[in-house]
Amino acid sequence: MPLSDAQLRRAKPAPKSYKLFDSQGLYLLLQPTGGRWWRFKYRFGGKEKLLSLGTYPEVGLGDARAARDNARKQVAASVDPSEHRKAAKAAGAMRDANTFEVVAREWLGKQAASWAPTHTSRILLRLENDLFPWLGTRAVADITAPDILTCLRRVEKRGAVESAHRILQNCGQVLRYAVATGRATQNVAAHLKGALPRVKPTHHAAIVDAHGIGGLLRAIDSYRGSLVTRCALKLAPLLFVRPGELRRAEWSEFDLSVGVWNIPGERMKTRAKHLVPLATQAVATLRELHALTGQGRYVFPSARGGGRPMSDNAVLSALRGMGYDKAAMSGHGFRAMARTVLDEVLHVRTDYIEHQLAHRVRDPNGKAYNRTAHLPERCEMMQQWADHLDTLKADAKVAPLEWSAG
C-alpha cells in the first residue's frame, strides 16, 4: 500500500537500514544514524538504477511523488534521469564559471600585462560600477543587446555620454573574447552601433598665440611654489609629453650627457617605446632638479612621500594658482601649443611633429615609424622649439599674470 504522512512521522531509525515502500518505485530509506532518504528505483537500458530525490521531511511525500512522476516521464521519453541530472549540474557549473563578470575579469587580466596600470584600473572601475551589478552574474552567452543598452542608458541619464560609449566599447571587447574562447556565439554589443547619442567633441584648453605663450612662460619662471613643481611646469612646454608620462618620469630613463629621455612602452598610451630629444634648456632644468631628487626613483616625487610620483593635479593646481583657469590652459594644452606653433609658425614637417607627440604615424608604405625615425630632424626641432619659447618669453611687452598660492 502507498505510504501515508502518518506512517512517515511514526517511522523511527533501527539498528539496520530499512525501506518504507510507496508505489511505482518510490521508497524512503531509513538509516541507523537517523537519515531518511527518498529513492526512486527504475530500469533503464536493461539495468536497475537508483535516483536520489532528497531527504524527509525537507522533501515531503507529495513532493517526492511529483519528482518520481517527472523521472518516470523522462524514462518513458528514453532519457536516463540520473544522466540528465548530471548533465544539468555540469551545465549549471559551467554557466557559473562563464558569467559576464568571470569572463570580463579574465579578459582584463590578460590585457593588463600590456596596459598601463591606470588604464586597467579605469576600465575595471567602469565594469564594477556600471555593468557587474546588473550583468555580472548572468551567463555571458545569455546576455542580449537590450540588456547592455539598459545599463548604458543609466550612464547616459547621468550625463556621462562619453563614458557610456567607452563602456560599450569595453563590453564589446569582453564579448569578442567570450566568442573567441567558446563561451558565447556572438558579440551582441555590436548590434548597438548608433544606439547612443554622439559625443560632442571637446578640446583641451591651450594657449597658442605668441602673446599668451610669452606671458605663461614668464608666469612659470616667477612661480614661487616648490622646486619640483616649478621644474615640472618648465619642462611641460619644452617636452610636450602627456601629463601622466611627465609626472611618472624616472631618473633611470634619462641620459643627460647625450640629451635624451627613453620612455618605456608600458607607460605610453600607444604601448610603444618613445624617445624624447632634450634641448639644452631641458637638460639644464633637469640637472638643477637632479641635485634635489636624483637619489630617488622619480624625477618628480610626491610631496607626501611614500615612494610615489607627484599628484596628477600638481601641475594643474599650479596653473590655477597662477591665474590660468580650466578654460584657459590644461595639462594637455602644452601638447596642443607645440603642435600648433611648430606647424603654423615654425613650419616644421607634420610627420616630425606627430611622431614627437607619440601619435601613431605611418610611412608611405603603411608601416609604423620606429621610435628613432627622423631622430636628427626631431633633435633639431626640439632645440628650435625651446629657442622659440625663449624668444617669446623674452618679449617683455606683456607682464605675467598675477598668481596666488591659493
C-alpha positions as CSV (number, residue, x, y, z in Angstrom):
1,M,0.0,0.0,0.0
2,P,1.2,3.6,-0.6
3,L,2.7,5.4,2.3
4,S,0.8,8.0,4.4
5,D,2.1,11.0,6.2
6,A,1.3,9.4,9.5
7,Q,3.4,6.4,8.7
8,L,6.3,8.6,7.8
9,R,6.0,10.6,11.0
10,R,6.0,7.4,13.1
11,A,8.9,5.8,11.4
12,K,12.0,5.5,13.7
13,P,15.6,4.5,13.0
14,A,16.5,0.9,13.5
15,P,19.9,-0.9,14.2
16,K,20.0,-1.7,10.4
17,S,18.9,0.3,7.4
18,Y,15.4,-0.5,6.1
19,K,12.9,0.8,3.5
20,L,9.4,2.0,3.5
21,F,7.9,1.5,0.1
22,D,5.4,3.8,-1.5
23,S,4.5,3.0,-5.1
24,Q,5.9,2.9,-8.7
25,G,9.5,2.5,-7.5
26,L,9.4,5.2,-4.8
27,Y,10.6,4.4,-1.3
28,L,12.1,6.0,1.9
29,L,15.4,4.6,3.1
30,L,15.9,4.9,6.8
31,Q,19.5,4.9,8.2
32,P,20.5,3.8,11.7
33,T,22.1,7.3,12.1
34,G,18.7,8.9,11.6
35,G,19.0,9.9,7.9
36,R,15.8,9.4,5.8
37,W,16.4,9.5,2.0
38,W,13.9,9.3,-0.8
39,R,14.9,6.9,-3.5
40,F,13.4,6.1,-6.9
41,K,14.2,2.7,-8.4
42,Y,13.8,2.3,-12.1
43,R,15.2,0.4,-15.1
44,F,17.0,2.0,-18.0
45,G,18.8,0.2,-20.8
46,G,18.1,-3.1,-19.1
47,K,19.8,-2.1,-15.9
48,E,18.3,-1.3,-12.5
49,K,19.2,2.2,-11.3
50,L,18.5,4.5,-8.3
51,L,17.8,8.2,-8.3
52,S,18.0,10.2,-5.0
53,L,15.1,12.6,-4.5
54,G,16.1,14.4,-1.3
55,T,15.6,13.8,2.4
56,Y,12.5,13.7,4.6
57,P,11.0,15.8,6.0
58,E,12.6,18.6,3.9
59,V,11.0,16.8,0.8
60,G,7.5,15.8,1.8
61,L,5.6,12.8,0.5
62,G,3.8,14.8,-2.2
63,D,7.0,16.5,-3.5
64,A,8.7,13.1,-3.6
65,R,5.9,11.6,-5.6
66,A,6.0,14.6,-8.0
67,A,9.7,14.1,-8.5
68,R,9.2,10.4,-9.1
69,D,6.5,11.1,-11.7
70,N,8.8,13.6,-13.5
71,A,11.6,11.0,-13.6
72,R,9.2,8.3,-14.9
73,K,8.3,10.7,-17.8
74,Q,11.9,11.0,-18.6
75,V,12.3,7.2,-18.7
76,A,9.3,7.0,-20.9
77,A,11.0,9.5,-23.3
78,S,14.2,7.4,-23.3
79,V,16.0,9.8,-21.1
80,D,18.0,8.5,-18.2
81,P,17.1,10.6,-15.1
82,S,20.5,10.1,-13.5
83,E,22.4,11.2,-16.5
84,H,20.0,14.1,-17.1
85,R,20.7,15.3,-13.6
86,K,24.5,15.0,-14.0
87,A,24.3,17.0,-17.3
88,A,22.1,19.7,-15.8
89,K,24.5,20.0,-12.8
90,A,27.5,20.2,-15.1
91,A,25.7,22.8,-17.3
92,G,24.9,24.9,-14.2
93,A,28.6,24.7,-13.0
94,M,29.7,25.8,-16.5
95,R,27.3,28.7,-16.5
96,D,28.6,29.8,-13.1
97,A,32.1,29.7,-14.5
98,N,31.1,31.6,-17.6
99,T,29.3,34.6,-16.1
100,F,29.9,38.0,-17.6
101,E,32.0,39.1,-14.6
102,V,34.2,36.0,-14.6
103,V,34.8,36.3,-18.4
104,A,35.4,40.1,-18.1
105,R,37.9,39.8,-15.3
106,E,39.7,37.0,-17.2
107,W,39.8,39.3,-20.3
108,L,41.0,42.2,-18.3
109,G,43.7,40.2,-16.6
110,K,45.1,39.2,-20.0
111,Q,45.1,42.8,-21.2
112,A,46.7,44.2,-18.0
113,A,50.1,42.7,-18.9
114,S,50.3,45.2,-21.9
115,W,48.4,48.1,-20.4
116,A,49.4,50.9,-18.0
117,P,48.0,50.1,-14.5
118,T,46.0,53.3,-14.5
119,H,44.3,52.4,-17.8
120,T,43.5,48.9,-16.4
121,S,42.1,50.4,-13.2
122,R,39.8,52.8,-15.1
123,I,38.3,50.0,-17.2
124,L,37.8,47.8,-14.1
125,L,36.1,50.7,-12.3
126,R,33.7,51.1,-15.3
127,L,32.9,47.4,-15.3
128,E,32.4,47.3,-11.5
129,N,30.2,50.4,-11.3
130,D,28.1,50.2,-14.5
131,L,28.0,46.5,-15.7
132,F,28.7,44.0,-13.0
133,P,25.8,44.9,-10.6
134,W,23.3,44.1,-13.4
135,L,25.1,41.7,-15.8
136,G,27.9,40.2,-13.6
137,T,26.0,37.0,-12.5
138,R,24.5,36.4,-15.9
139,A,25.8,33.7,-18.2
140,V,27.8,35.6,-20.9
141,A,26.1,33.6,-23.6
142,D,22.6,34.7,-22.4
143,I,23.3,38.5,-22.4
144,T,21.3,40.4,-25.1
145,A,21.8,43.7,-26.7
146,P,18.8,45.2,-24.8
147,D,20.4,44.1,-21.5
148,I,23.5,46.1,-22.4
149,L,21.6,49.1,-23.6
150,T,19.7,49.2,-20.3
151,C,23.0,49.6,-18.5
152,L,24.2,52.2,-20.9
153,R,21.0,54.3,-20.5
154,R,21.7,54.5,-16.8
155,V,25.1,56.0,-17.6
156,E,23.7,58.3,-20.3
157,K,21.0,59.6,-17.9
158,R,23.6,60.9,-15.5
159,G,25.1,63.0,-18.4
160,A,28.1,60.8,-19.0
161,V,27.6,60.1,-22.7
162,E,31.3,59.7,-23.4
163,S,31.6,57.1,-20.6
164,A,28.6,55.2,-22.0
165,H,30.5,54.9,-25.3
166,R,33.6,53.7,-23.6
167,I,31.6,51.2,-21.5
168,L,30.0,49.9,-24.7
169,Q,33.4,49.5,-26.3
170,N,34.7,47.6,-23.3
171,C,31.6,45.4,-23.3
172,G,32.2,44.6,-26.9
173,Q,35.8,43.6,-26.2
174,V,34.7,41.3,-23.4
175,L,32.1,39.6,-25.6
176,R,34.5,39.2,-28.5
177,Y,36.8,37.5,-26.1
178,A,33.9,35.3,-24.9
179,V,33.3,34.3,-28.5
180,A,36.9,33.6,-29.2
181,T,37.1,31.3,-26.1
182,G,33.9,29.4,-26.9
183,R,31.8,31.0,-24.1
184,A,29.4,32.9,-26.4
185,T,28.3,32.6,-30.0
186,Q,28.1,36.3,-30.9
187,N,29.1,39.8,-29.8
188,V,25.7,41.3,-29.2
189,A,27.3,44.6,-28.3
190,A,28.0,45.1,-32.0
191,H,24.2,45.5,-32.6
192,L,24.2,48.7,-30.5
193,K,26.1,50.8,-33.0
194,G,24.3,54.1,-33.3
195,A,22.1,53.5,-30.2
196,L,23.9,56.1,-28.1
197,P,23.9,59.8,-28.9
198,R,27.1,61.2,-30.4
199,V,29.7,62.7,-28.1
200,K,30.2,66.4,-28.6
201,P,33.9,66.9,-29.4
202,T,35.8,68.7,-26.7
203,H,39.3,70.1,-26.9
204,H,41.9,70.6,-24.2
205,A,42.3,74.2,-23.3
206,A,45.5,75.6,-24.7
207,I,47.3,78.9,-25.3
208,V,48.6,79.0,-28.8
209,D,49.2,82.7,-29.6
210,A,52.7,84.3,-29.1
211,H,51.3,86.9,-26.7
212,G,49.7,84.4,-24.4
213,I,52.6,81.9,-24.6
214,G,55.1,84.5,-23.5
215,G,53.0,85.5,-20.6
216,L,52.6,81.9,-19.5
217,L,56.3,81.2,-19.6
218,R,57.1,84.3,-17.6
219,A,54.5,83.3,-15.0
220,I,56.1,79.9,-14.8
221,D,59.5,81.5,-14.2
222,S,58.1,83.5,-11.4
223,Y,56.3,80.6,-9.8
224,R,57.0,80.6,-6.0
225,G,55.9,77.0,-5.2
226,S,58.2,74.0,-4.7
227,L,61.2,73.4,-7.0
228,V,59.8,70.1,-8.1
229,T,56.5,71.7,-9.3
230,R,58.4,74.6,-10.9
231,C,60.6,72.3,-12.9
232,A,57.6,70.2,-14.0
233,L,56.0,73.5,-15.2
234,K,59.1,74.5,-17.1
235,L,59.5,71.1,-18.7
236,A,55.9,70.6,-19.7
237,P,56.1,73.1,-22.7
238,L,59.6,72.0,-23.6
239,L,58.9,68.3,-23.8
240,F,55.1,68.4,-24.6
241,V,54.6,64.8,-23.5
242,R,51.3,63.6,-21.9
243,P,50.9,64.8,-18.3
244,G,50.9,61.2,-16.9
245,E,54.1,60.5,-18.8
246,L,55.8,63.5,-17.4
247,R,54.8,63.2,-13.7
248,R,55.8,59.5,-13.7
249,A,59.2,60.1,-15.3
250,E,62.1,58.1,-13.7
251,W,65.7,59.2,-13.5
252,S,66.8,55.8,-14.9
253,E,65.2,56.7,-18.2
254,F,67.3,59.8,-18.8
255,D,70.8,60.2,-20.3
256,L,71.6,63.9,-19.7
257,S,75.0,63.6,-21.2
258,V,73.5,62.7,-24.5
259,G,70.3,64.7,-24.0
260,V,67.7,62.0,-24.4
261,W,64.7,60.6,-22.5
262,N,63.7,57.0,-23.3
263,I,60.1,56.3,-22.1
264,P,59.3,52.6,-21.8
265,G,56.4,51.3,-23.7
266,E,54.3,50.2,-20.7
267,R,54.0,53.9,-19.7
268,M,52.9,55.1,-23.1
269,K,49.4,55.4,-24.4
270,T,50.4,53.7,-27.6
271,R,52.3,50.9,-25.7
272,A,55.4,51.6,-27.8
273,K,58.7,52.9,-26.5
274,H,59.1,56.7,-27.1
275,L,62.3,58.8,-27.4
276,V,62.3,62.4,-26.4
277,P,65.3,64.5,-27.5
278,L,66.2,67.1,-24.8
279,A,67.0,70.6,-25.8
280,T,69.8,72.3,-23.8
281,Q,67.2,74.2,-21.8
282,A,65.5,71.0,-20.8
283,V,68.8,69.4,-19.8
284,A,69.7,72.5,-17.6
285,T,66.3,72.2,-15.8
286,L,66.8,68.5,-15.2
287,R,70.3,69.0,-13.9
288,E,69.0,71.6,-11.4
289,L,66.3,69.2,-10.2
290,H,68.7,66.2,-10.1
291,A,70.5,67.7,-7.2
292,L,67.3,67.5,-5.2
293,T,65.5,64.3,-6.4
294,G,68.3,62.5,-8.3
295,Q,68.9,60.0,-5.5
296,G,65.3,58.7,-5.7
297,R,63.3,56.8,-8.4
298,Y,61.1,59.6,-9.6
299,V,62.1,62.9,-11.2
300,F,59.0,64.5,-9.7
301,P,58.4,62.6,-6.4
302,S,55.2,63.2,-4.4
303,A,55.5,65.9,-1.7
304,R,53.8,63.4,0.6
305,G,56.5,60.8,0.2
306,G,55.6,57.1,0.1
307,G,57.8,56.4,-3.0
308,R,55.1,57.8,-5.3
309,P,55.3,60.3,-8.2
310,M,53.7,63.7,-7.9
311,S,50.0,64.0,-8.0
312,D,48.3,64.3,-11.4
313,N,46.8,67.6,-10.1
314,A,50.1,69.2,-9.1
315,V,50.7,71.0,-12.4
316,L,47.0,71.8,-12.9
317,S,46.8,73.3,-9.3
318,A,49.9,75.4,-10.0
319,L,48.4,76.7,-13.3
320,R,45.2,77.6,-11.4
321,G,47.2,79.3,-8.7
322,M,48.9,81.4,-11.4
323,G,45.5,82.5,-12.7
324,Y,45.0,80.1,-15.6
325,D,41.6,78.5,-15.2
326,K,40.5,75.4,-16.9
327,A,39.1,77.4,-19.8
328,A,42.5,79.0,-20.5
329,M,45.0,76.2,-20.1
330,S,45.2,72.5,-19.3
331,G,47.9,70.0,-18.7
332,H,47.3,68.6,-22.2
333,G,47.3,72.1,-23.5
334,F,51.1,72.1,-23.8
335,R,50.8,69.5,-26.5
336,A,48.3,71.5,-28.5
337,M,50.5,74.5,-28.0
338,A,53.5,72.8,-29.5
339,R,51.5,71.1,-32.3
340,T,50.0,74.4,-33.4
341,V,53.1,76.6,-33.3
342,L,55.6,74.1,-34.7
343,D,53.2,73.6,-37.7
344,E,51.8,77.1,-38.3
345,V,54.7,79.3,-37.1
346,L,57.9,77.3,-37.4
347,H,56.7,75.3,-40.4
348,V,58.1,72.0,-39.2
349,R,57.1,68.9,-41.2
350,T,53.9,67.5,-39.8
351,D,55.2,63.9,-39.6
352,Y,58.1,65.1,-37.4
353,I,55.7,66.8,-35.0
354,E,53.2,63.9,-34.9
355,H,56.0,61.4,-34.2
356,Q,57.3,63.5,-31.4
357,L,53.8,63.7,-30.0
358,A,53.8,59.9,-29.9
359,H,50.9,59.7,-32.2
360,R,50.6,56.7,-34.4
361,V,52.5,57.8,-37.5
362,R,52.9,55.6,-40.6
363,D,55.2,55.9,-43.5
364,P,54.1,55.9,-47.2
365,N,54.0,52.1,-47.1
366,G,51.7,52.0,-44.2
367,K,54.3,50.8,-41.7
368,A,54.6,52.5,-38.3
369,Y,57.8,54.5,-37.8
370,N,60.1,53.2,-35.2
371,R,61.0,55.4,-32.2
372,T,64.3,56.6,-33.7
373,A,62.8,57.6,-37.0
374,H,63.9,61.1,-38.2
375,L,65.9,61.4,-34.9
376,P,68.3,64.1,-36.2
377,E,65.5,66.2,-37.5
378,R,63.5,65.8,-34.3
379,C,66.5,66.8,-32.2
380,E,66.8,69.9,-34.3
381,M,63.1,70.5,-34.0
382,M,63.1,70.2,-30.2
383,Q,66.0,72.7,-29.9
384,Q,64.3,75.1,-32.3
385,W,61.2,74.9,-30.3
386,A,63.0,75.6,-27.0
387,D,64.8,78.6,-28.5
388,H,61.5,79.9,-29.9
389,L,59.9,79.6,-26.4
390,D,62.9,81.6,-25.0
391,T,62.2,84.3,-27.7
392,L,58.5,84.5,-26.7
393,K,59.4,84.6,-23.0
394,A,61.9,87.4,-23.6
395,D,59.2,89.6,-25.1
396,A,58.6,91.8,-22.0
397,K,55.7,93.7,-23.6
398,V,53.3,91.6,-21.6
399,A,53.6,91.1,-17.9
400,P,52.9,87.7,-16.4
401,L,49.5,87.1,-14.8
402,E,49.2,87.6,-11.1
403,W,49.0,84.4,-9.1
404,S,48.4,83.3,-5.6
405,A,49.3,80.2,-3.6
406,G,45.6,79.6,-3.2
